Amino acid sequence: MGKESDLSQSNSEKRFIMSESNDCIRLQQQIEFLKEQLGQAQRLTAVGELASTTTHEFNNVLTTIINYAKMGQRHKDAATRDKCLDKILTAANRAARITNTILGMARNRSSSIEPTDLTQMVEDTLLLLEREMNKYRVTVEKHFQPVPQALVNGNQIQQVFLNLLINARQAMPSGGRIAIKLLYDADSEMVDLVVRDNGCGIPPEVLPKIFDSFFTTKKGPDASGKGGTGLGLSMCREIIEAHRGRMRVESSVGKGTAFTLKLPTAAKTAPKRAPIAPPIALPAVFDGSMQNV
C-alpha cells in the first residue's frame, strides 16, 4: 500500500514538472514572438522618424532636376545641355539611393546573415541623415581603412549605426563633430566601426546604466521627434552580441563619447541566424566615462 502511494505521488510530481516545463517553453516562445513583433514595429518607427528628413531631401533633389531641365530647355548648345543632363542624372541617382535605403529598412525582415560591405552601409546611412546633420550644424568626418566584408545582418547593423549617429548628434545640441572610423583588426579577424562625438560626455555614475532597458536621461523626444524611449542601446548591445561581436564605449565628461562595434568578418565563424531585434527607435542623449561591454 505504501509503495503504491509513493509511486502515485512520484507520477504526480513528474506530471507537475512536465507541465511546468511545457509552460516555460510556451512562455519563452511567446517572449521570442513578442520581441520579433516589437523589433519590426520599432524598425518602422525609425523609418517614420526619417520621413521628414528624407522628404525635404527629395524636395531638394527635385528642385535640382527641375532647374537644370529648365536650363537645358533655354540653352540650345550641346555643352550646356550635356552639363544639365549630367546634373539631372546625378540628382536622380541620389534620389534612387535614398529610396532604396529607406525601402531596405522598411522591407527587410530577414534574420539571415551574409557578407556585408560596411563602407557602403555607412555611406547609405549618412545619406539619410545628411540634411539633419547640416540642420544641427554637425560635421561628419570619415576615416575609412580598407576592410573585409563583415558577416552580419546588414539591416540590423545599419539600425544600430543609425542609433549611434542620432545619439551623437543629440549629445551636441549646439553643433559639433562626429568622426566615423572603419578599421580592420587582423589579430581578432574583426572589423571595428567607431562613432565618436565631441559632445557632453557621460557622467561616471550614469555610464553603467546606459545599456539598461528603459533608462534614459531625456524627458521625451527632441525637436526632431527622436529619442526618449530608453530602449535603443539595450537593443543595440543585444544585436551586437547575437552576432558574436562586442560593443565598447569610452567617454569623458565635456570631451565626448566613442562607441566601437567589433563585428566578425566573413572569413570568421559566425551564427547562421541573427535575432530579429532591431534597436528601438532613436534614444536619448547619453553623457560619460569608460566601459567595455
N, C-alpha and C positions, 0 to 999 in steps of 0.2 A: 504493500500500500504506500509506504514511504517512498519507494523507488519510483512508483508511478506518479506520485505528487511532484517529486523532484524533476522527473522527465517533462511533465506538463509545464512546470514553471520554466524549465530551460527552453522549451519550444516557444513559450510566450515571450521570453526575453529575446530570442532570436528574431521572432516576428517584429518585435518592437524596434530592435536595432536595424533590421532591414527597412522598416517603414521610415525610420529616421533618416537612414542613408538615402532612400529614394526622395524624401522631401528635400534633403540638402542638394541632391543632383538637380531637381526641378528648380529650386531657388537659384542655383548657380546658372542654369540655362536661362532663366528669366533675367538675371542680372546682366548676362552677356548680351541678350537680345535688347534690353533697355539701353545698355551702353552703346550698342550699334546704332539704335534709333537716335539717341542723343547726339552721337557723333555726326550723323547725317544732317540732323536739324541744325547743329551748330555750324557745319560747313556751309549750309545755305544761308545762315545768318551772316557769316563772314562775307559771303558773296553779296548779300544785300547791302551790307555796310560799305562795300566798294562801289555800289551802283552810282552814287552821286559823283564820286571821283571819276569813274570811267565815262559817265555821261558828259561831263564837262570836257574830258579829253577827246571824246568823239566829236563834240561840237568844234573843238579846235582843229581836228583833222578835216572835218567837212568844210570849215571856213577856208583852210588852205587849199583844198581841192577846188572849191568854187572860185576863189580868187585867181588861181592860176589857169583855170578853164576860161575865165573871162579874159585874162591877159592873152591867152592863146587865140581867142576869137578876134581880139583887137589888132594883133600883130600878125602880119602875113609872112614875115621872113622865117626861114627854116630854123635859124639858130635860136630865136626866141621861142618858137613853138616846141623845139626839142627840149629846151630848158623847162618850159611849162610842163611838158609830158613827164619829164624826169621827176619834177617836184610832186606831181599828181601821183605817180607810181610809188614814190617813197611814202607819201602820206597814206595811200591805200594799203601798202604793206604794213605800216604801223597799225592801222585800224584792224587788219586781219590778225596781227599778233595779239592785240588786246582782246579781240573776240575769242580767239582760240584759247587763250589763257583762262578767261572767265568761264567759258563753256567747259573746259577741262576740270576746273574746280567744282563746278556745279554737277557735272555728269559722272565723274569718276568715282564709282562706289567699289571698285575692285580692291581686294585686300592682298593681291599678289604683289610680289616684289620683282624687280628686274633691273638690269644695268641702267643707270640714270646719269645723264650729263648734268652735274650740279651747276656748272658755269652757266649753261643755258637756263636752268631753272631759276637761278639768281637773277639773271637778266630779265626774264619774263616777269618775275615778281616785282622787280624795281620799276618796270614799265607801268604796272598798275598803280604804283604809289608815287609816280614822278610828280604829278600835279600837287598832291598833298604835301610832299616834302618841300616843294617850292613855296607853297602857301604858308607853311610854318617856318620858312627860312632855314631849312635843314639841308646841309650839303652832304652828299653821299660820295665817299671815296672808295674806289675798288682796287684791291690788290690781289690779283689772281695769279697763282702759280699754275703751271701745267699739272693737272691732277687726273688720275684714272677715274673711270666711272664708278659710282657708288652703287652697291646692291641694296636698293631701298624701294619703298613705295613712294614714288615721286610726288603724288598728290598730298600724302600726309606730311612729308618733309617740307613741301612748299608751304603748307599751312603753319607748321612750326616756325619756319623762317619768317613768314608774314607776321606772326605774333611777336616775334623778337624785334622786327622792324618797327611795329607800332609801339611797342613798349619803349624802344629807344627814342622814338620821335616824341612820345608823351613825356619823357623824362627831361625834355628840353623845350619848355613852353615859350622861351624867348629865342629859340633857334639854336643851332649848333652844328655839330659834325658827327656823322656816322661813318665808321670805317668798316668795310666788309672784306674779309680775307678768306681765300681758299688755299689751303696748304696740304701737302701730302706727307704723312708720317710713314716712311718706308719700314721702320722697325716694327710697328704695330699693324701695318697694312691698313691704315685708317686715313680717311680724308677729314680734315678739320675745316669746319665752316665757322668763322668767327664774326660776331656782330658786336662792335664796340661803339659806345657813345661817350660824349664828354658832358653828360648831364649831371643831375643832382647826386647820383650815387645812392647806395642802400645802407642805412644805418646798421651797425653790427647786431643790434637787438631785433631787427626786423628780418635780416637775411635768412636765419634758419627757418622762417615761416613761409618764405615766398613760394615754396612748392606744395604748400598745404592747400587742399581744396577749399574754395570759398574765402580764402584770405585775400584781402585787398586793402590798399592804402587810399583808395578813391571812394568817393561818395556815390558815384554813378558814372555813366558815360560822359566823355568830354564833349567839347563843342562840335566835334566831327561825328559824334554818335557812337564812338568806340570806347570799349573798356568798362570796367566796373563790376564784372561778374566774379572775379577772383578764381576763375577756373582754368585760365589759359596755361599757366606754367605747369600746373599739376598734370594736365593732359599732355603737354609738350614732353615732359620727362617720361611719362608712360610710353609715349610713342617711340622716343629715342631708345629707351631700354628694351622695348619689344624688338627693335632692330639690332639688338646686341651692341648698341652704341653707348656713349656716355655723354652727359651734359655737365658742363663745368661753368661756374660763374665766378668772376673776380670783380671786386668793386671797392671804390674809395669814395667816401662822402665828399662832395664838392668837386670831384675829378671825373667821375663817370663809372660805367659798368661795361663789362665784356662777358658775353655768353659764347661758349665754344661748344659746338656739336661735333662729336667724333663719330664718324659713320664708317661701316665696313666697306671695303672696295669690292668690286665684282669678283675679284680673284680670291676673296676671303670667304670662308664658310659663313652662311647667314641663314636665318629661318626661312622656310619656304613661304610662310604667310605672315603678314604683319596685321595686328588687330585693327579693325575699323574704329578708331577712336581719335578723330582729328581734334586739334586744340579748340577749346571753347571760345568762340567769338574773339574779341581782342581786349585783353585785360588792362589792369591798372598800371600806374606808374610805379616802378619799383626802385627803391633807393638803396645802397651799400657796403661792404667789407669783402670777405672772400669765402667761398665754399665750393667744394667739389661734390658732385652727385654721381 
